[in-house]
């Protein structure tokens, strides 16, 4: 968690475990370019390319754009 939080462009990065054992990852990046650079990090890329080997079933993914009343966010 901490190495990702220190990456240039990372604004929020939190992992939550739900009561039913599922995990929820919440992350906010300054730009799509920052997220793209993060997603190309070799250890993360290897994990994502082989994710089904680590999980019992395919993950659900949801992507959205955050809207905020604060300028610059």
C-alpha positions in Angstrom: 0.0 0.0 0.0 2.6 2.6 1.0 4.8 2.3 -2.1 1.7 3.0 -4.3 0.6 5.9 -2.0 4.0 7.5 -2.6 3.8 7.3 -6.4 3.6 10.6 -8.3 0.0 11.3 -9.0 -1.6 9.1 -6.4 -4.2 11.0 -4.3 -5.9 8.2 -2.4 -5.3 4.4 -2.1 -7.2 2.4 0.4 -8.0 -1.4 0.7 -11.1 -2.4 2.6 -12.1 -5.9 3.6 -15.9 -6.4 3.6 -17.6 -8.6 6.4 -18.2 -11.3 3.8 -14.5 -11.6 3.0 -14.5 -9.6 -0.2 -12.0 -6.8 -0.7 -12.7 -3.3 -2.0 -9.9 -1.2 -3.4 -10.5 2.6 -3.6 -7.9 4.6 -5.5 -7.9 8.1 -6.9 -5.3 9.4 -9.3 -4.5 12.9 -10.4 -4.8 11.9 -14.1 -5.4 9.0 -16.4 -1.7 9.2 -17.4 -0.7 8.7 -13.7 -2.9 5.7 -13.4 -1.6 4.3 -16.7 2.0 4.7 -15.5 1.0 2.9 -12.2 -0.6 0.1 -14.1 2.6 -0.6 -16.1 4.7 -1.1 -12.9 6.3 -4.5 -13.6 5.3 -6.3 -10.3 1.7 -5.0 -10.6 1.6 -5.9 -14.3 2.6 -9.5 -13.6 0.0 -9.7 -10.8 -2.8 -8.3 -13.0 -1.8 -10.5 -16.0 -2.0 -13.6 -13.7 -4.8 -12.5 -11.4 -7.0 -15.5 -12.0 -4.3 -17.8 -10.5 -4.6 -15.9 -7.2 -8.4 -15.7 -7.0 -11.3 -18.1 -6.7 -13.3 -16.2 -9.3 -12.9 -13.3 -11.7 -12.9 -9.9 -10.0 -15.5 -7.3 -10.5 -14.1 -3.9 -11.6 -15.8 -0.6 -11.6 -14.3 2.6 -13.0 -15.8 6.0 -12.7 -14.9 9.7 -12.7 -15.1 11.5 -9.4 -16.8 14.8 -9.3 -16.0 17.2 -6.6 -17.1 20.7 -5.6 -13.5 21.6 -4.9 -11.5 23.4 -7.6 -8.6 21.4 -9.0 -10.0 18.0 -8.0 
